[in-house]
């Protein structure tokens, strides 16, 4: 089983905006099969084999998530973030502003899916392999 400390160590090693696929590969190697990050405070639930689960602590105080999603504006913000034009906290604020409640990453399928507050899929991205 993996620990939050192992995940955070992998996280610190990478410039995530530029090397997200490498980070995903590293946590996959320690046994993470999926995770979900909640925009409200950026706590993350990590999942492993045999129903193993561990959770990170919140990274900031609670944000209000917009009740109505704005897919077009979210896509613009996501592209900005992926180009390195925003930091993680700003990206989370943009998610909240555009109604993104959480994202889930499936390491078997290599996808990242963004959901609105009603649980609707807003965007599914394929994570490039390294």
Rosetta blueprint (number, residue, H / E / L):
1 X L
2 X L
3 X L
4 X H
5 X H
6 X H
7 X H
8 X H
9 X H
10 X H
11 X H
12 X H
13 X H
14 X L
15 X L
16 X H
17 X H
18 X H
19 X H
20 X H
21 X H
22 X H
23 X H
24 X H
25 X H
26 X H
27 X H
28 X H
29 X H
30 X L
31 X L
32 X L
33 X L
34 X E
35 X E
36 X E
37 X E
38 X E
39 X L
40 X L
41 X L
42 X L
43 X L
44 X E
45 X E
46 X E
47 X E
48 X L
49 X H
50 X H
51 X H
52 X L
53 X E
54 X E
55 X E
56 X L
57 X L
58 X L
59 X L
60 X L
61 X L
62 X L
63 X L
64 X L
65 X L
66 X L
67 X L
68 X L
69 X L
70 X L
71 X H
72 X H
73 X H
74 X H
75 X H
76 X H
77 X H
78 X H
79 X H
80 X H
81 X H
82 X H
83 X L
84 X L
85 X L
86 X L
87 X L
88 X H
89 X H
90 X H
91 X H
92 X H
93 X H
94 X H
95 X H
96 X H
97 X H
98 X L
99 X L
100 X E
101 X E
102 X E
103 X E
104 X E
105 X E
106 X E
107 X L
108 X L
109 X L
110 X L
111 X E
112 X E
113 X E
114 X E
115 X E
116 X E
117 X L
118 X L
119 X L
120 X L
121 X E
122 X E
123 X E
124 X E
125 X E
126 X E
127 X L
128 X L
129 X L
130 X L
